[in-house]
Amino acid sequence: MPRSIKKGPYIDEKLITKIKRVAKSGKKEVIKTWARNSTIPPDFVGHTIAVHNGKKFIPVFITENLVGHKLGEFAPSKIFHRHGGKKAEKITMVK
Amino acid sequence: MARIAGVDLPKNKSIEIALTYIFGIGRTSSLHILSNTNIDPGRKVKGLDEKEVDSIRKEIENNYIVEGTLRVEISNNIKRLIEIGSFRGIRHKKGLPVRGQRTRTNARTRKGPKKGSIALKKKAKAKT
């Protein structure tokens, strides 16, 4: 269920201040963040944000298409390596 | 024969049901269309005259996205999700459930029929 419209989108406040600071300085800087649940507002476009996936930071370049999505959507926290079992072992042995 | 949005409507069904044969129109929008065009939902398709069919056709053309255009829109939405590399796009690409359902069991609608290994089949046979 989406968030109530009355409240507006949730955007991490610290991230906003950081983005503003970077935008003012005019330097291209990667901002590290843990705020995976933060929505991407239009003023983030053009910045690169390193989103934590639980282990490391995944750099996400914000384009216009990403506006309205959440940061965590672009930093997968689970990686699938094929299933185990005898069959898979055989394949790895051949390799 | 009533033909709307490229779909032949079944003659012997009531118009409320017949309209749902069009992709993108269900019972709710069907009733909306009929109340907007002042046609009784219970009437059979074969009982409608050309004028009434035309008014329905116009109503659908102006206010609803149906059939091909709707299909294109849906596939474009999915394509967009895949292109931006979002979690939902990845799930679409892998053919797994998109909205956080469990995949340890079930999820057969998305995953398709079971592709069990031979060992599993043997086990099942031994049981019976």
Backbone of each chain as ProteinMPNN parsed JSONL, in Angstrom:
{"seq_chain_A": "MPRSIKKGPYIDEKLITKIKRVAKSGKKEVIKTWARNSTIPPDFVGHTIAVHNGKKFIPVFITENLVGHKLGEFAPSKIFHRHGGKKAEKITMVK", "coords_chain_A": {"N_chain_A": [[0.86, -1.195, 0.0], [0.575, 2.203, -0.855], [2.127, 5.199, 0.477], [0.387, 7.576, 2.489], [-1.15, 10.326, 0.836], [-1.469, 12.729, 2.024], [0.671, 13.001, 3.748], [2.775, 13.302, 2.027], [5.7, 12.543, -0.022], [8.23, 10.432, 1.44], [11.304, 11.678, 2.209], [14.64, 11.435, 2.946], [15.868, 13.562, 5.386], [18.449, 14.352, 6.054], [19.78, 13.649, 3.798], [18.785, 15.44, 1.966], [19.883, 17.887, 2.852], [22.545, 17.32, 2.483], [22.663, 16.969, -0.291], [22.017, 19.515, -1.097], [24.218, 20.921, -0.161], [26.276, 19.844, -1.688], [25.404, 20.561, -4.217], [25.626, 23.315, -4.065], [28.389, 23.711, -3.753], [29.181, 22.848, -6.161], [30.824, 20.852, -6.939], [31.401, 17.556, -8.22], [30.339, 15.008, -6.377], [30.3, 11.954, -4.641], [27.714, 10.817, -2.684], [27.429, 9.105, 0.26], [24.994, 6.91, 1.558], [22.638, 5.49, 3.853], [20.03, 5.506, 3.616], [17.885, 3.784, 2.311], [15.191, 3.743, 2.084], [14.347, 6.145, 1.204], [12.523, 8.324, -0.889], [13.147, 9.377, -4.28], [13.496, 12.656, -5.052], [12.869, 15.267, -7.543], [15.026, 17.105, -7.386], [17.328, 15.668, -6.984], [18.374, 14.831, -9.321], [21.035, 14.146, -11.515], [22.98, 13.885, -9.636], [25.266, 11.639, -7.989], [24.603, 8.953, -5.968], [25.681, 6.928, -3.383], [24.395, 4.023, -2.472], [23.75, 2.077, 0.332], [23.919, -1.45, 0.493], [23.733, -3.171, 2.516], [26.115, -4.333, 2.712], [28.035, -3.125, 1.084], [28.592, 0.041, -0.645], [26.575, 0.985, -3.303], [27.02, 2.716, -6.206], [24.688, 4.973, -7.495], [23.598, 6.612, -10.244], [21.592, 9.356, -10.534], [18.982, 9.722, -12.698], [16.432, 11.306, -14.702], [14.452, 9.441, -15.012], [14.417, 7.973, -12.71], [13.146, 9.329, -10.76], [10.81, 9.448, -8.148], [10.947, 6.807, -7.508], [12.318, 4.578, -4.984], [15.427, 4.798, -3.227], [16.557, 2.361, -2.449], [15.697, 0.526, -4.327], [17.512, 0.389, -6.295], [19.787, -0.73, -5.427], [20.501, -3.755, -5.07], [19.988, -6.076, -2.447], [20.285, -8.707, -2.231], [21.974, -11.436, -3.641], [21.804, -13.808, -6.163], [23.234, -16.878, -6.403], [23.533, -19.681, -8.291], [21.52, -22.629, -7.498], [22.354, -25.185, -5.066], [23.325, -28.634, -4.553], [23.696, -31.951, -6.056], [23.768, -31.872, -8.835], [24.51, -29.233, -9.508], [27.04, -29.205, -8.406], [28.423, -30.972, -10.041], [28.483, -29.531, -12.434], [30.077, -27.376, -11.712], [32.412, -28.713, -11.248], [33.181, -29.635, -13.751], [33.721, -27.262, -14.973]], "CA_chain_A": [[0.0, 0.0, 0.0], [1.415, 3.402, -0.905], [2.07, 6.116, 1.595], [-0.702, 8.545, 2.409], [-0.815, 11.512, 0.053], [-1.467, 13.833, 2.973], [2.01, 13.145, 4.328], [3.76, 13.583, 0.996], [6.705, 11.505, -0.119], [9.261, 10.435, 2.467], [12.649, 11.931, 1.706], [15.551, 11.525, 4.076], [16.195, 14.988, 5.521], [19.911, 14.545, 6.018], [20.202, 13.511, 2.405], [18.45, 16.698, 1.29], [20.873, 18.906, 3.208], [23.819, 16.944, 1.845], [22.549, 17.256, -1.723], [22.066, 20.969, -1.258], [25.598, 21.36, 0.06], [27.065, 19.437, -2.858], [24.965, 21.36, -5.359], [26.177, 24.659, -3.894], [29.841, 23.705, -3.99], [29.35, 22.652, -7.599], [31.703, 19.718, -7.218], [30.74, 16.257, -8.351], [30.744, 14.258, -5.203], [29.425, 10.808, -4.365], [27.196, 10.897, -1.32], [27.105, 7.799, 0.823], [23.79, 6.95, 2.389], [21.989, 4.239, 4.249], [18.58, 5.758, 3.552], [17.327, 3.069, 1.17], [13.746, 3.937, 2.033], [14.043, 7.52, 0.806], [12.071, 8.551, -2.261], [14.031, 10.258, -5.043], [12.808, 13.843, -5.559], [13.47, 15.767, -8.783], [16.271, 17.868, -7.252], [18.493, 14.784, -6.885], [18.797, 14.451, -10.674], [22.372, 14.569, -11.874], [23.929, 13.531, -8.593], [25.512, 10.222, -7.798], [24.419, 8.6, -4.569], [26.11, 5.564, -3.087], [23.371, 3.455, -1.596], [24.231, 0.903, 1.045], [23.084, -2.63, 0.245], [23.911, -4.044, 3.665], [27.503, -4.769, 2.746], [28.86, -2.065, 0.514], [27.813, 1.125, -1.24], [26.416, 0.84, -4.749], [26.789, 4.046, -6.776], [23.507, 5.113, -8.348], [23.505, 7.92, -10.877], [20.164, 9.674, -10.581], [18.48, 10.347, -13.908], [15.047, 11.751, -14.552], [13.572, 8.264, -14.956], [14.408, 7.345, -11.39], [12.381, 10.157, -9.831], [9.587, 8.817, -7.668], [11.282, 5.505, -6.971], [13.087, 4.668, -3.748], [16.854, 4.55, -3.47], [16.875, 0.95, -2.253], [15.338, -0.279, -5.493], [18.622, 0.344, -7.255], [20.936, -1.361, -4.79], [19.97, -5.041, -4.632], [20.627, -6.538, -1.215], [20.451, -10.158, -2.299], [22.569, -11.905, -4.894], [21.475, -15.214, -6.372], [24.214, -17.741, -7.067], [22.755, -20.885, -8.593], [21.182, -23.551, -6.421], [23.327, -26.227, -4.784], [22.915, -29.99, -4.894], [24.682, -32.739, -6.797], [23.806, -31.426, -10.229], [25.279, -28.004, -9.592], [28.43, -29.536, -8.106], [28.997, -31.556, -11.253], [28.728, -28.466, -13.4], [31.23, -26.586, -11.267], [33.614, -29.537, -11.393], [33.53, -29.627, -15.171], [34.325, -25.969, -15.248]], "C_chain_A": [[0.892, 1.24, 0.0], [1.198, 4.281, 0.313], [0.95, 7.122, 1.379], [-0.268, 9.814, 1.677], [-0.682, 12.73, 0.961], [-0.055, 14.089, 3.511], [3.037, 13.575, 3.295], [4.809, 12.502, 0.977], [7.712, 11.592, 1.029], [10.618, 10.624, 1.817], [13.542, 12.141, 2.912], [16.075, 12.955, 4.199], [17.693, 15.258, 5.455], [20.413, 14.514, 4.579], [19.915, 14.805, 1.639], [19.512, 17.755, 1.583], [22.208, 18.606, 2.524], [23.805, 17.287, 0.364], [22.662, 18.753, -1.966], [23.49, 21.47, -1.144], [26.443, 21.03, -1.175], [26.708, 20.295, -4.06], [25.541, 22.77, -5.291], [27.647, 24.692, -4.261], [30.126, 23.451, -5.463], [30.261, 21.502, -7.956], [30.882, 18.458, -7.389], [31.25, 15.387, -7.203], [29.767, 13.105, -5.007], [29.002, 10.867, -2.909], [26.837, 9.501, -0.848], [25.849, 7.922, 1.653], [23.309, 5.55, 2.72], [20.476, 4.333, 4.05], [17.974, 5.121, 2.315], [15.84, 3.334, 0.99], [13.364, 5.33, 1.555], [13.595, 7.591, -0.648], [13.052, 9.496, -2.956], [13.228, 11.448, -5.553], [13.524, 14.389, -6.795], [14.801, 16.501, -8.581], [17.501, 16.979, -7.062], [19.087, 14.48, -8.263], [20.184, 15.003, -10.968], [23.42, 14.258, -10.825], [24.153, 12.028, -8.578], [25.417, 9.929, -6.304], [24.845, 7.158, -4.38], [25.171, 4.985, -2.047], [23.89, 2.176, -0.966], [23.317, -0.287, 0.757], [23.2, -3.629, 1.388], [25.346, -4.488, 3.804], [28.421, -3.667, 2.225], [27.958, -1.017, -0.137], [27.772, 0.96, -2.752], [26.164, 2.231, -5.327], [25.597, 4.045, -7.727], [23.508, 6.518, -8.921], [22.038, 8.237, -11.1], [19.832, 10.357, -11.901], [17.003, 10.664, -13.709], [14.086, 10.561, -14.401], [13.417, 7.715, -13.548], [13.575, 8.127, -10.388], [11.094, 9.443, -9.448], [9.813, 7.406, -7.159], [12.048, 5.696, -5.67], [14.52, 4.248, -4.028], [17.191, 3.057, -3.392], [16.58, 0.076, -3.447], [16.521, -0.49, -6.429], [19.888, -0.227, -6.642], [20.493, -2.703, -4.233], [20.73, -5.57, -3.42], [20.815, -8.047, -1.212], [21.026, -10.531, -3.659], [22.283, -13.389, -5.009], [22.613, -15.914, -7.095], [23.545, -19.086, -7.205], [22.525, -21.822, -7.403], [22.225, -24.638, -6.273], [22.807, -27.587, -5.193], [23.919, -30.669, -5.801], [24.859, -32.221, -8.223], [24.714, -30.216, -10.386], [26.75, -28.285, -9.334], [29.132, -30.097, -9.331], [29.373, -30.47, -12.248], [29.96, -27.674, -13.004], [32.514, -27.387, -11.435], [34.094, -29.546, -12.834], [34.243, -28.333, -15.518], [35.705, -25.921, -14.641]], "O_chain_A": [[1.853, 1.317, 0.766], [0.235, 4.129, 1.064], [0.61, 7.472, 0.249], [0.842, 10.309, 1.875], [0.108, 13.637, 0.701], [0.356, 15.233, 3.702], [4.064, 14.154, 3.649], [4.825, 11.634, 1.85], [8.01, 12.678, 1.526], [11.031, 9.825, 0.976], [13.228, 12.938, 3.796], [16.649, 13.499, 3.256], [18.142, 16.25, 4.881], [21.331, 15.24, 4.198], [20.694, 15.214, 0.778], [19.984, 18.436, 0.673], [22.901, 19.507, 2.053], [24.775, 17.815, -0.178], [23.313, 19.199, -2.91], [23.926, 22.325, -1.914], [27.229, 21.856, -1.638], [27.578, 20.707, -4.827], [25.901, 23.354, -6.313], [28.101, 25.579, -4.985], [31.197, 23.801, -5.959], [30.456, 21.199, -9.134], [29.816, 18.303, -6.793], [32.44, 15.088, -7.098], [28.559, 13.263, -5.184], [29.84, 10.958, -2.012], [26.042, 8.803, -1.476], [25.654, 8.907, 2.365], [23.536, 4.584, 1.991], [19.743, 3.372, 4.282], [17.59, 5.819, 1.376], [15.294, 3.174, -0.101], [12.18, 5.663, 1.506], [14.214, 6.993, -1.528], [13.705, 10.313, -2.307], [12.358, 11.274, -6.407], [14.664, 14.011, -7.065], [15.627, 16.527, -9.494], [18.616, 17.495, -6.986], [20.185, 13.932, -8.356], [20.472, 16.17, -10.707], [24.617, 14.355, -11.093], [23.341, 11.253, -9.083], [26.069, 10.578, -5.487], [24.424, 6.272, -5.124], [25.159, 5.408, -0.891], [24.408, 1.299, -1.656], [22.093, -0.156, 0.773], [22.813, -4.79, 1.251], [25.762, -4.96, 4.862], [29.434, -3.328, 2.837], [26.736, -1.163, -0.179], [28.808, 0.813, -3.4], [25.173, 2.866, -4.965], [25.511, 3.225, -8.64], [23.43, 7.5, -8.182], [21.325, 7.489, -11.768], [20.339, 11.441, -12.191], [16.41, 10.331, -12.683], [13.048, 10.666, -13.748], [12.416, 7.074, -13.227], [13.322, 7.645, -9.284], [10.383, 8.908, -10.298], [8.965, 6.859, -6.453], [12.386, 6.818, -5.293], [14.795, 3.458, -4.932], [18.004, 2.553, -4.167], [17.151, -1.007, -3.577], [16.537, -1.415, -7.241], [20.946, -0.211, -7.27], [20.145, -2.797, -3.056], [21.959, -5.519, -3.374], [21.43, -8.601, -0.301], [20.612, -10.003, -4.691], [22.497, -14.144, -4.06], [22.925, -15.597, -8.243], [23.011, -19.576, -6.21], [23.269, -21.788, -6.424], [22.909, -24.981, -7.237], [21.951, -27.694, -6.071], [24.877, -30.047, -6.261], [25.975, -32.149, -8.738], [25.569, -30.17, -11.271], [27.618, -27.681, -9.965], [30.277, -29.752, -9.625], [30.457, -30.496, -12.831], [30.789, -27.338, -13.849], [33.572, -26.829, -11.726], [35.295, -29.472, -13.093], [35.23, -28.317, -16.254], [36.396, -24.909, -14.757]]}, "seq_chain_B": "MARIAGVDLPKNKSIEIALTYIFGIGRTSSLHILSNTNIDPGRKVKGLDEKEVDSIRKEIENNYIVEGTLRVEISNNIKRLIEIGSFRGIRHKKGLPVRGQRTRTNARTRKGPKKGSIALKKKAKAKT", "coords_chain_B": {"N_chain_B": [[-24.221, -7.725, -36.184], [-22.255, -6.833, -33.487], [-19.434, -4.916, -33.316], [-16.811, -3.848, -31.503], [-14.01, -1.88, -30.847], [-12.387, -3.631, -32.243], [-13.175, -6.132, -31.431], [-15.379, -8.872, -31.566], [-18.539, -8.9, -30.194], [-20.222, -11.236, -28.093], [-23.34, -12.496, -29.154], [-25.519, -13.454, -27.678], [-25.296, -12.702, -25.057], [-25.802, -10.579, -22.165], [-25.377, -7.044, -22.454], [-23.789, -5.9, -20.528], [-22.074, -7.949, -19.689], [-21.027, -8.696, -22.125], [-19.416, -6.564, -22.916], [-17.193, -6.922, -21.366], [-15.633, -8.635, -22.763], [-13.865, -7.223, -24.137], [-10.487, -6.364, -23.969], [-9.335, -4.786, -21.154], [-11.643, -3.796, -20.198], [-13.723, -4.289, -17.548], [-16.219, -5.524, -15.257], [-16.904, -3.255, -13.73], [-16.1, -0.928, -15.25], [-17.586, -1.488, -17.454], [-20.251, -1.195, -16.561], [-20.128, 1.519, -15.964], [-19.788, 2.644, -18.511], [-22.213, 1.936, -19.677], [-24.06, 3.295, -18.087], [-23.368, 5.873, -18.686], [-24.094, 6.014, -21.335], [-26.745, 5.594, -21.214], [-27.957, 3.001, -21.442], [-29.667, 0.039, -20.756], [-28.148, -2.299, -18.668], [-28.882, -4.961, -18.703], [-29.811, -5.721, -21.167], [-29.784, -7.708, -24.174], [-27.093, -8.305, -26.507], [-27.829, -8.73, -29.159], [-30.199, -7.39, -29.274], [-29.657, -4.74, -29.48], [-29.662, -1.647, -31.287], [-28.041, -0.129, -34.172], [-27.392, 2.483, -33.598], [-27.175, 2.657, -30.835], [-25.041, 0.931, -30.356], [-23.119, 2.37, -31.639], [-22.948, 4.617, -29.984], [-21.897, 3.506, -27.695], [-19.464, 2.682, -28.697], [-18.245, 5.123, -29.257], [-18.072, 6.215, -26.709], [-16.255, 4.48, -25.495], [-14.023, 4.858, -27.104], [-13.373, 7.493, -26.542], [-12.943, 7.691, -23.77], [-11.608, 5.5, -22.693], [-8.777, 3.305, -22.434], [-8.029, 0.658, -24.388], [-7.547, -2.804, -25.435], [-5.101, -3.146, -27.936], [-3.632, -0.696, -27.558], [-3.617, -0.523, -24.801], [-2.246, -2.834, -24.134], [0.252, -2.238, -25.19], [0.922, -0.087, -23.597], [1.172, -1.265, -21.073], [3.303, -3.045, -21.503], [5.244, -1.208, -22.041], [5.513, 0.072, -19.585], [6.612, -1.979, -18.081], [8.958, -2.373, -19.46], [10.247, 0.008, -18.977], [10.77, -0.2, -16.227], [12.599, -2.272, -16.283], [14.659, -1.152, -17.74], [15.64, 0.973, -16.134], [16.787, -0.433, -14.189], [15.646, -1.15, -11.754], [14.522, -2.768, -8.717], [12.041, -3.994, -9.129], [12.075, -4.215, -11.897], [14.11, -6.062, -12.265], [12.954, -8.324, -11.156], [10.891, -8.741, -12.954], [12.384, -9.388, -15.199], [13.571, -11.752, -14.436], [11.402, -13.324, -14.215], [10.065, -13.751, -11.831], [7.922, -13.396, -8.893], [6.794, -10.031, -8.424], [5.959, -8.43, -6.375], [6.95, -8.941, -3.782], [6.138, -11.46, -2.874], [6.331, -14.804, -1.465], [8.853, -17.143, -2.526], [9.818, -19.529, -1.968], [8.02, -21.653, -1.842], [5.148, -22.253, -3.915], [4.242, -19.461, -6.029], [3.835, -20.245, -8.61], [2.45, -19.213, -10.724], [4.018, -17.198, -11.827], [6.454, -18.489, -12.146], [5.908, -20.643, -13.723], [5.218, -24.077, -14.82], [6.288, -26.729, -12.618], [9.734, -27.55, -12.59], [11.011, -30.043, -11.719], [13.791, -31.982, -10.466], [15.187, -35.16, -11.606], [15.638, -36.846, -9.504], [13.815, -35.987, -7.628], [11.432, -36.738, -8.81], [11.62, -39.495, -8.754], [11.482, -39.949, -6.028], [8.885, -39.166, -5.528], [7.506, -41.122, -6.907], [8.214, -43.411, -5.503], [6.897, -43.061, -3.152], [4.197, -43.428, -3.754]], "CA_chain_B": [[-23.072, -8.092, -35.354], [-21.65, -5.65, -32.858], [-17.98, -5.014, -33.278], [-16.291, -2.66, -30.813], [-12.565, -1.91, -30.579], [-11.768, -4.784, -32.884], [-13.602, -7.383, -30.808], [-16.768, -9.236, -31.808], [-19.23, -9.17, -28.939], [-21.128, -12.389, -28.173], [-24.694, -11.989, -29.409], [-26.561, -13.904, -26.76], [-25.041, -12.302, -23.68], [-26.225, -9.218, -21.863], [-24.335, -6.108, -22.891], [-22.876, -5.68, -19.41], [-21.064, -9.011, -19.719], [-20.397, -8.735, -23.442], [-18.365, -5.543, -23.006], [-15.973, -7.369, -20.686], [-14.813, -9.402, -23.704], [-12.834, -6.308, -24.614], [-9.366, -6.294, -23.044], [-9.259, -3.467, -20.524], [-12.945, -3.431, -19.648], [-14.276, -5.287, -16.641], [-17.614, -5.267, -14.911], [-17.097, -1.889, -13.241], [-16.08, 0.061, -16.333], [-18.71, -1.816, -18.337], [-21.44, -0.539, -16.021], [-19.932, 2.963, -16.128], [-20.035, 2.984, -19.91], [-23.63, 1.805, -19.979], [-24.828, 4.357, -17.439], [-23.076, 7.11, -19.404], [-24.778, 6.027, -22.624], [-28.164, 5.358, -20.941], [-28.425, 1.729, -21.962], [-29.918, -0.905, -19.672], [-27.083, -3.314, -18.712], [-29.398, -6.317, -18.839], [-30.26, -6.02, -22.539], [-28.91, -8.593, -24.94], [-26.356, -7.612, -27.563], [-28.563, -8.8, -30.439], [-31.327, -6.472, -29.22], [-29.224, -3.346, -29.594], [-29.607, -1.169, -32.676], [-26.74, 0.392, -34.615], [-27.165, 3.777, -32.947], [-26.723, 2.411, -29.456], [-23.692, 0.36, -30.45], [-22.237, 3.47, -32.007], [-22.723, 5.491, -28.834], [-20.957, 2.79, -26.817], [-18.162, 2.716, -29.363], [-17.697, 6.46, -29.079], [-17.753, 6.362, -25.285], [-15.02, 3.737, -25.218], [-12.928, 5.491, -27.822], [-12.966, 8.763, -25.945], [-12.607, 7.698, -22.344], [-10.947, 4.302, -22.195], [-7.66, 2.727, -23.175], [-8.358, -0.767, -24.459], [-6.917, -3.689, -26.418], [-3.7, -2.98, -28.341], [-2.971, 0.444, -26.917], [-3.422, -0.853, -23.389], [-1.181, -3.837, -24.051], [1.512, -1.54, -25.437], [1.225, 0.734, -22.425], [1.625, -2.144, -19.992], [4.645, -3.565, -21.781], [6.171, -0.085, -21.911], [5.766, 0.279, -18.159], [7.532, -3.021, -17.624], [10.243, -2.116, -20.107], [10.87, 1.128, -18.265], [11.293, -0.713, -14.961], [13.786, -3.079, -16.565], [15.727, -0.284, -18.226], [16.27, 1.757, -15.073], [17.497, -1.336, -13.287], [15.056, -1.171, -10.418], [14.265, -4.105, -8.183], [10.867, -4.55, -9.804], [12.495, -4.571, -13.248], [14.898, -7.292, -12.183], [12.011, -9.418, -10.907], [10.205, -8.993, -14.219], [13.321, -10.026, -16.103], [13.819, -13.118, -14.001], [10.158, -14.082, -14.209], [9.688, -14.074, -10.455], [6.918, -12.446, -8.411], [7.345, -8.677, -8.355], [5.509, -7.663, -5.226], [7.392, -9.401, -2.479], [5.576, -12.727, -2.432], [7.325, -15.834, -1.192], [9.197, -17.948, -3.701], [10.284, -20.844, -1.517], [7.017, -22.519, -2.435], [4.157, -21.518, -4.704], [4.751, -18.574, -7.081], [3.821, -21.014, -9.842], [1.911, -18.403, -11.81], [5.115, -16.492, -12.468], [7.578, -19.359, -12.48], [5.499, -21.654, -14.681], [5.121, -25.409, -14.242], [7.453, -27.204, -11.871], [10.781, -28.248, -13.322], [11.696, -30.799, -10.675], [14.876, -32.829, -10.948], [14.797, -36.556, -11.748], [15.66, -37.423, -8.158], [12.552, -35.634, -6.987], [10.374, -37.53, -9.434], [11.775, -40.853, -8.24], [10.992, -39.925, -4.663], [7.427, -39.094, -5.578], [7.033, -42.418, -7.368], [8.438, -44.373, -4.43], [5.865, -42.824, -2.131], [2.875, -43.926, -4.169]], "C_chain_B": [[-22.419, -6.819, -34.793], [-20.147, -5.841, -32.745], [-17.439, -3.727, -32.666], [-14.813, -2.874, -30.513], [-11.91, -3.177, -31.115], [-12.143, -6.116, -32.282], [-15.059, -7.638, -31.145], [-17.436, -9.552, -30.475], [-20.142, -10.381, -29.111], [-22.58, -11.919, -28.217], [-25.658, -12.279, -28.268], [-26.323, -13.533, -25.295], [-25.572, -10.893, -23.459], [-25.043, -8.287, -22.118], [-23.32, -5.832, -21.787], [-21.737, -6.69, -19.436], [-20.298, -8.968, -21.028], [-19.255, -7.73, -23.537], [-17.076, -6.006, -22.34], [-15.133, -8.276, -21.574], [-13.728, -8.536, -24.322], [-11.741, -6.232, -23.558], [-9.276, -4.884, -22.463], [-10.583, -2.999, -19.97], [-13.458, -4.59, -18.804], [-15.7, -4.917, -16.313], [-17.838, -3.81, -14.508], [-17.136, -0.886, -14.38], [-17.194, -0.214, -17.327], [-19.98, -1.108, -17.865], [-21.352, 0.98, -16.16], [-20.29, 3.398, -17.541], [-21.527, 2.981, -20.188], [-24.468, 2.888, -19.303], [-24.58, 5.69, -18.14], [-23.825, 7.192, -20.731], [-26.272, 5.738, -22.482], [-28.7, 4.101, -21.61], [-28.584, 0.779, -20.783], [-28.899, -2.048, -19.745], [-27.61, -4.72, -18.978], [-29.777, -6.691, -20.264], [-29.261, -6.867, -23.287], [-28.253, -7.822, -26.081], [-27.147, -7.591, -28.86], [-29.755, -7.846, -30.482], [-30.951, -5.012, -29.394], [-29.254, -2.903, -31.051], [-28.27, -0.449, -32.919], [-26.378, 1.679, -33.879], [-26.575, 3.58, -31.554], [-25.3, 1.856, -29.446], [-22.689, 1.466, -30.763], [-21.929, 4.363, -30.813], [-21.765, 4.835, -27.841], [-19.547, 2.876, -27.383], [-17.476, 4.057, -29.118], [-17.223, 6.667, -27.644], [-16.423, 5.681, -24.953], [-13.832, 4.421, -25.879], [-12.414, 6.732, -27.105], [-12.424, 8.637, -24.534], [-11.812, 6.503, -21.851], [-9.773, 3.916, -23.084], [-7.883, 1.232, -23.179], [-7.482, -1.486, -25.48], [-5.457, -3.341, -26.696], [-2.988, -1.855, -27.614], [-2.687, 0.157, -25.454], [-2.278, -1.838, -23.223], [0.175, -3.177, -24.239], [1.913, -0.742, -24.2], [1.79, -0.118, -21.296], [3.042, -2.619, -20.253], [5.67, -2.446, -21.71], [6.51, 0.178, -20.455], [6.774, -0.727, -17.639], [8.919, -2.777, -18.193], [10.999, -1.005, -19.386], [11.505, 0.633, -16.964], [12.571, -1.511, -15.186], [14.953, -2.179, -16.95], [16.414, 0.484, -17.103], [16.915, 0.873, -14.009], [16.943, -1.377, -11.889], [14.802, -2.607, -9.989], [13.106, -4.757, -8.923], [11.208, -4.993, -11.228], [13.251, -5.882, -13.263], [13.973, -8.49, -11.999], [11.252, -9.765, -12.185], [11.11, -9.779, -15.15], [13.511, -11.488, -15.744], [12.561, -13.973, -13.998], [9.755, -14.553, -12.83], [8.64, -13.084, -9.983], [7.535, -11.087, -8.08], [7.057, -8.018, -7.011], [5.797, -8.322, -3.882], [6.765, -10.69, -1.988], [6.68, -13.729, -2.162], [7.614, -16.619, -2.459], [9.722, -19.311, -3.29], [9.319, -21.931, -1.99], [6.073, -21.633, -3.238], [4.818, -20.626, -5.747], [4.719, -19.251, -8.435], [3.257, -20.22, -11.009], [3.041, -17.734, -12.571], [6.187, -17.459, -12.961], [7.205, -20.386, -13.537], [5.495, -23.022, -14.02], [6.421, -25.842, -13.58], [8.458, -27.862, -12.797], [11.602, -29.004, -12.296], [12.804, -31.645, -11.278], [14.379, -34.278, -11.009], [14.725, -37.223, -10.379], [14.332, -37.171, -7.459], [11.426, -36.507, -7.513], [10.402, -38.956, -8.905], [11.193, -40.97, -6.843], [9.46, -39.972, -4.647], [6.846, -40.447, -5.982], [7.122, -43.456, -6.261], [7.344, -44.262, -3.371], [4.552, -43.496, -2.506], [2.83, -45.439, -4.285]], "O_chain_B": [[-22.088, -5.883, -35.521], [-19.666, -6.807, -32.153], [-17.589, -2.647, -33.238], [-14.417, -3.917, -29.992], [-10.99, -3.72, -30.504], [-11.511, -7.131, -32.577], [-15.891, -6.738, -31.03], [-16.943, -10.384, -29.714], [-20.769, -10.539, -30.159], [-22.999, -11.068, -27.433], [-26.508, -11.453, -27.934], [-27.044, -13.983, -24.405], [-25.769, -10.122, -24.398], [-23.881, -8.679, -22.015], [-22.15, -5.564, -22.057], [-20.576, -6.334, -19.231], [-19.085, -9.174, -21.058], [-18.236, -8.009, -24.168], [-15.991, -5.546, -22.697], [-14.027, -8.654, -21.187], [-12.794, -9.037, -24.948], [-12.035, -6.054, -22.376], [-9.155, -3.908, -23.203], [-10.663, -1.941, -19.347], [-13.605, -5.715, -19.282], [-16.318, -4.102, -16.998], [-18.835, -3.2, -14.893], [-18.069, -0.09, -14.485], [-17.696, 0.705, -17.973], [-20.695, -0.499, -18.661], [-22.349, 1.649, -16.433], [-20.999, 4.384, -17.745], [-22.053, 3.883, -20.84], [-25.462, 3.349, -19.864], [-25.468, 6.541, -18.19], [-24.153, 8.281, -21.203], [-26.989, 5.644, -23.479], [-29.748, 4.12, -22.255], [-27.722, 0.727, -19.906], [-28.794, -2.704, -20.782], [-26.859, -5.583, -19.433], [-30.039, -7.861, -20.544], [-28.052, -6.768, -23.073], [-28.785, -6.819, -26.558], [-27.155, -6.592, -29.579], [-30.268, -7.523, -31.553], [-31.822, -4.144, -29.451], [-28.916, -3.676, -31.947], [-27.494, -0.204, -31.995], [-25.211, 1.931, -33.578], [-25.616, 4.244, -31.159], [-24.467, 2.259, -28.634], [-21.578, 1.497, -30.234], [-20.796, 4.815, -30.642], [-20.934, 5.503, -27.227], [-18.577, 3.107, -26.662], [-16.285, 4.116, -28.813], [-16.147, 7.207, -27.39], [-15.587, 6.227, -24.233], [-12.764, 4.546, -25.28], [-11.213, 6.998, -27.057], [-11.539, 9.397, -24.139], [-11.379, 6.489, -20.699], [-9.765, 4.157, -24.291], [-7.925, 0.598, -22.124], [-6.776, -0.863, -26.273], [-4.66, -3.252, -25.762], [-1.878, -2.032, -27.113], [-1.643, 0.544, -24.928], [-1.454, -1.716, -22.317], [1.135, -3.506, -23.543], [3.079, -0.721, -23.806], [2.765, 0.26, -20.646], [3.886, -2.606, -19.357], [6.827, -2.682, -21.364], [7.658, 0.472, -20.124], [7.669, -0.39, -16.864], [9.926, -2.948, -17.506], [12.216, -1.067, -19.208], [12.634, 0.999, -16.638], [13.507, -1.441, -14.39], [16.09, -2.41, -16.541], [17.636, 0.632, -17.114], [17.511, 1.367, -13.053], [17.682, -1.613, -10.933], [14.859, -3.535, -10.796], [13.177, -5.927, -9.298], [10.704, -6.007, -11.711], [13.064, -6.712, -14.152], [14.177, -9.541, -12.607], [10.998, -10.937, -12.466], [10.669, -10.72, -15.811], [13.601, -12.352, -16.616], [12.626, -15.187, -13.806], [9.173, -15.626, -12.675], [8.473, -12.032, -10.6], [8.635, -10.999, -7.535], [7.81, -7.155, -6.559], [4.981, -8.264, -2.962], [6.848, -10.995, -0.798], [7.823, -13.536, -2.576], [6.766, -16.752, -3.342], [10.033, -20.149, -4.136], [9.736, -22.984, -2.472], [6.196, -20.408, -3.23], [5.855, -20.995, -6.299], [5.485, -18.885, -9.326], [3.555, -20.522, -12.165], [3.037, -17.698, -13.801], [6.755, -17.283, -14.04], [8.087, -20.947, -14.186], [5.735, -23.138, -12.818], [7.506, -25.382, -13.937], [8.089, -28.635, -13.681], [12.752, -28.654, -12.03], [12.763, -31.984, -12.46], [13.29, -34.589, -10.525], [13.859, -38.061, -10.129], [13.798, -38.049, -6.781], [10.57, -36.96, -6.753], [9.359, -39.556, -8.642], [10.51, -41.938, -6.51], [8.84, -40.702, -3.873], [5.815, -40.867, -5.457], [6.222, -44.28, -6.096], [6.93, -45.259, -2.779], [3.877, -44.069, -1.651], [1.789, -46.002, -4.624]]}, "name": "protein", "num_of_chains": 2, "seq": "MPRSIKKGPYIDEKLITKIKRVAKSGKKEVIKTWARNSTIPPDFVGHTIAVHNGKKFIPVFITENLVGHKLGEFAPSKIFHRHGGKKAEKITMVKMARIAGVDLPKNKSIEIALTYIFGIGRTSSLHILSNTNIDPGRKVKGLDEKEVDSIRKEIENNYIVEGTLRVEISNNIKRLIEIGSFRGIRHKKGLPVRGQRTRTNARTRKGPKKGSIALKKKAKAKT"}
